[in-house]
Amino acid sequence: MAIAAACAPCAWPAHCLAYRERLSAAAVADLPVTGLCLSLYGQEQLLRLRSVVARARFLKGTPVRAVWCQFFDARKKTWTKPRLLLATETELTAESTERLYARRCWIEPLFHNLKRWWDISNLWQQSGTALELWMQIRSTAWTVAQLLSPAAHGAFPMEVVAPWRMKHPLTAGLVAQWLRMEFTGLAFRDGFDRKSQKFVFPEQRYAPRLRL
């Protein structure tokens, strides 16, 4: 394991880091254990946490909060193997680190959409600012579609968008398809009258029944 116990501050240059002994499996097992019951991943979980502030060799000696986590498997009546979590925010507690890591089940679907469905591998933005704005716009748009899926179920025109899904739950993908049908071809700039400073909703340039 490429983690060493943190040493006290010294006068060594930044590129010449001093380490103490390496944290072996036996040393980790001797760390104080904290037992918790937390609501994680949609259910109550029994956990064992061991934690220490150490320096990670593969991060060039950067101090990290190292947390070893074990879950209790109620079906097998045993504890899982320890899993190591690292956080560069060393002021975090072991419990806070575990709670933050548990949020990945909500974050990773967004990353999946960014990489696979939103064509992030073929971005044309040349600057970091433009890329960040594009990411925020796409993420916000998808979040709106997600929020609309449970709220618009009763009024959603399923017979127009996807009649073969009449008996299925409304999903964010169907909401996105409906929004494309409604807004593709709309010339929003033509709806704004500069003289009167009023906006009139424009008509679609193409057929409203679009399948993209």
Salt bridges, closest charged atoms under 4 A:
GLU95 OE2 - ARG99 NE 3.19
GLU108 OE2 - ARG104 NE 3.84
ASP190 OD2 - ARG205 NH2 3.07
